[in-house]
Amino acid sequence: MINLNLFPSKRLALYLVRLFLTRSFAVLFALVLVLMTLDLLGESGKILAVPGNGDKDLWHYVILRIPLLVSRFLPFAVLLGTLIAFVEMTDGGDAAIAALSGAEVEGRALTVNEAKPREPRTGGHGGGRGGFGDRS
């Protein structure tokens, strides 16, 4: 089971997990589909050249080849899916603010604002006790 205590809320953790998994599986599906098509373009002539082979044998080849392609390109799909998920998270900030503003979490209404850069501080040298010179 996934440890969801790392994130501030369970809703955010589930959202990130769903975003990551859907993007990773979509990339994996697209990669396997494209690579299988290219592989079939090269191998279909050899498979159909054997007397007695037909469409059934092409589909048998595809079914046997898919696990190899998935195992070989899963790391790339996870990496690309993660990158796509992070890019989408940075692009969807306004939508997240609109969706979460006013939502209720643990009985309290949330107020969500966009973070702004900190303004430069003016005045004094930080206050406190003063200098650290003579401590006698």
Beta strands, then each sheet from edge to edge (+ up, - down):
strand 1: 104-105
strand 2: 108-109
sheet 1: 1+ 2-
end
